[in-house]
Amino acid sequence: MGLEQLARLTRSLALARSAGGALALLSLASGLRAGSLTFGELGQYQGSRPGASAWGDAGPVNRLLIAAGSRADLCGLKVEAVHLAWTGGYSHLHRPVPLYPHTGPARGSGFFNYVLTAAPVGDVVAQEGHFALVRLSRPRCIADPHFSWRLP
């Protein structure tokens, strides 16, 4: 009886090792392919951009937010290029200045002195892909009495 149990255990261990090896190989293959995943393969953006990379979707915009945060004269920023919800926002800006969405105040309001835009016209201080960080002509911002740090 003891040898029979030992034989079953040995077969179970061999099966577990085989399954573990197969799982390790599948994990490796999946990891190697992960960098080429597209939104379409994940079932997202089927109607608009299924072939777009699923990695770094807002990467260019977020890198420009980082660039804006390093500008000594930054006193306000409007993100015109994309919906603010699809960016890293303050976690990439790292500055306590007003950050406006594309629906925010007009450029002439004086509430911000930089724009992140897909239509780079003016003093382009940084560019990434189709997007640019543009400095407006005002050196300082006017305080916006309606700006709130609270999320809507």
N, C-alpha and C positions, 0 to 999 in steps of 0.2 A: 504494500500500500504506500509506503514512504517513497519508493522509487517512482511510482506512478504520479504522485503529487509533484515530485521534483521535475519530472518530464513535462507536466502541464505548466509548471511555473517557468521552466526554461523556454517553452514555446511562447508563453505570454510575454516574457522579457524580450525574446527575439522579435515578436510582432510589435511590441512597444518601441523597440529600437528602430525597426524599419519605419514605423509610423513617424517617429521623432525625426528620423533622417529625411523622410519625404517632406515633412512639415518644414524643416530647416531649409531644404532646397527650394520649396515653394516660396518661403519667406524671402530668401535671397533673390529669387527671380522677380518677385513682386517689388522688392526694394530697388532693384536695378532699373525697373521700368517706371517707378513712381515719378521720376523727374519729367517724364514725357506725357503724363496724364493730361487730358484735355477736359474741359467742362462737359463736353458732349458725352464722354465716357463715364462721367459721374452723374449724368442725367440732368445737368443744369444748362441754362441758357440755350436750349434747343433751337429756339426760333431766332436768336440774334447772333450768337457766337459760339457754336458748339466746338469749333476747332481751336479756340483760344486756350492757352496753357492754364491749368488749374493752380499753378504756383505763382506767387507774386502778382496776383491780379491787380492790385493797386500799388505795386512796387514803385513805378515811376513817380506817381503822385506823392507817395509817402516819403520817398527820398527828397523830393522838392520841399515837403513840409519840414524835413530835417534841415535842409539848406536854409529855409526861411527862418527857422528858429535860431540859426547861428548868425543872422544879420543883426549887427549892433543897433541899427536904426529902426528895426521892426517895431511898430506900435499897433498894428492891426493887419489882418490878412483875410482876403475873401477867396474862397475856392470856387472858381467859376467852371473849372474843367469837368468835374464829376460831382455827383451827389455826395455831400459831406459824410453821409452814413457809410459810404463804401471806402472811406479813408481811415487812417490811423488817428486822425484828429490830434488832440492835445498830447497823446502818448508819443507822437512823432515830432510835434512842434516844440514841446518842452519849454514853452514860454507862456506866462500869464497875460496874454494880449487877446483882444477880441478876435474871434475866429468866426467868419460869416460863411453861410452856405451860398450856393449859386442864386438863391432866391432872396438873398440879403440886400442891403442898401446899394444904391448905385455907386459907381466909381467916383462920382463927383460929390458924394456925401461928406468926404473928409474923415470918415470913421476908420479907414484903413489906408496903409501906404504901400501894400503889396497885393498882387493878385496872382493866383495860380490858375493859368488859363491854357486852353488849347488853341487860342488865337493870339500868338505872341506878337504884340505890336508895342513898341516903346523900348524902355531900358531893360532888356532881358539880362538878368543876373545869373540865371541857371537854367539849363534845359535838360530834359530827360525824355527821350522818345518823342511823342507828339505833344508833350506838355512843357510849359515854361513858367518860371517865376519871374514876374515883371515888377519892377519898382515904379511906383507912380511918382509924379513930380512933386508931391508935398513932403517936406521933411518931418513934419509932426502930424499926429492925428488929433482930431477933435473928439472929445469925450462923448460917447453915445449914451444919452440918458436912458435909453430903452434896452440897452444890451444887458443880458442876464447870463450869469455863469451856470444857472440851473438848466438842466435838460428839460425840454418841453414835455 
